[in-house]
Amino acid sequence: MAITGEEIRHKVYHNEGNPAILNEINGEHLEILDVGCGAGDNARVLKQRGHLVDGITHSGEEAKLCEPFMGKVFVLHN
């Protein structure tokens, strides 16, 4: 059964961040685009490290949750 666009817009993906990705980001005060940002778990960690993160998600619910950790959040609707 396929997931509908409406279901995607309301889905929330949340975790503690992705250590494999986070460990690859080196440097100071980087500007990062997080494509598929979920609820902003990686952005939360990256912001704590002094980076500026913008994000793209399909879910308006996720966008609301990640706003505190992002410079800008874009919601892409199909």
N, C-alpha and C positions, 0 to 999 in steps of 0.2 A: 504494500500500500504506500503510495507516494505522499509525502508531506506537502500540504498546501501552502501557498504564499501567506495566507492568514495565520496558519500555525507557526510559520517561521517568524513572522513579525511579533509574536507574543512569547516566543521561546526565550528562556534565559539560560545561558551557559555560564557556570560559575565554578571556579576551583581556586587553588592557592597559588596560581601562577605556574608557568611552565619553566622549570629549572633548566632544561636543555636549551631553551631559547634564551632565557635570561643570562645564563653563563657565557653566551657568545657575544654579548653586548659589552664592548669595551670603550672607554673614552669618558670624557666629562662633558656634561651639559649638551647632550646630543638632542636633535629633533628627530623623533621617531614616528612613523606611521604604522599603527597596529591594525592590519587588515583582518577582520574577523575577531574583533577585540573582546567579544563576550561582555561580561559584566565589569571589565576593567581590571581583572586580577593582575595581569602583567603590568599594566599601566600604573597600578598602585605601587608596585615594587620599584618600577623605573622612576616614578616621580620622587619616591623616597631617596633614590640615588642621585637626584638632581637633574633628570632629563625632562624634556617637554614631549608629551605624547599626544598625538591626535589619533582618532580611531574611526573605523568603518564597521558597521554592523547591519544586519538585516532586521534587527529587533528593536522596536521602540522602547520596550521594557528594559533591554540591556543598556540602551543609550542613557536612560534615566539613571541607572545604577552606576554607570562608569563616569558620568559627568564630573564628579569631584576630583577625579584623577587625570582628566584630559583637558587639553587646551580647547579642542573642538571635537565634536562627535558627529559623524555623518551617518544617516540611516538610509541605506540603499534598498529601495523597494523594487521588486520585479514587476 
